[in-house]
């Protein structure tokens, strides 16, 4: 089992390297001259070709792309992602200021998505084709089909503008997080609710469910004690995939609700052609995606002994 864990971790590291190399190449290929941007913001109209050439030489922009990537990767491993062209601050400081905001958004949304999906899936399984099941099915389809920006706009119009119950901007307390959490949790909760409902329906047709009914247990007891634990692995893996996708939703949610997180910084970096900032944030996204999926993979292996068995050729 230890060898399997090490193999998965090695694959995750290789995936990170491949993804960072790809994002580095894409950002480097984007239109614009980093040296010219730095010179213009340092000297304004006084920037000349000699100054631009000197900055390019100092930053190693004239080196071959593979060599530039190796230098950048070596610095990134030590936590040095460069200096933001937009703010003039080291990216390490930008991350320290903004990552806690994004983490709080993701954690709150993740917990809400988990609770909503389990409640909706179990309620639908209890109804089993009844009115509640059909209504929840429809709500899940609507939730999985509605973009984040539309959900955010509707919540602001109803709860902030019309009713005045919740603040629509900034972080002034727990109430200010309610709408961002709902917005970012709606899509994954809807997808996960269908995963729970479908897998519970399949689990209820297995022999252990029939045995539970033979023992005189109610449908609710069989669902909770027999069926629900047996869908833990598919639910866990789907939850991990949806949780990683929430970082994309955070880009929209943070801008709408005025949260100064990583997503909002990424939009600002794109607007100001901050290539250093874009590269650093994309790298952070890659690490987040791979790390979460690796953690879910390892947890699934720990929970299910069948996944730890070596595959036969």
Secondary structure, DSSP 4 states (H G I P E B T S, - for coil): -HHHHHHHHHHHHHHHHHHHHHHHHHHHHSSS-HHHHHHHHHHGGG--HHHHHHHHHHTTTTS-HHHHHHHHHHHHHTT---B-TTT-SBHHHHHHHHHHHHHHHHHHHHHHHHHHHHHHHHHHHHHSSSHHHHHHHHHHHHHHHS-HHHHHHHHIIIIIIIS--S--SS-SSGGGGHHHHHHHHHHHHHHHHHHHHHHHHHHTTSHHHHHHHHTT--HHHHIIIIIHHHTHHHHHHHHHHHHHHHHHHHHHHHHHHT--SHHHHHHHHHHTT-HHHHHHHHHHHHHHHHHHHHHHHHHHHHH-GGGGSPPP-
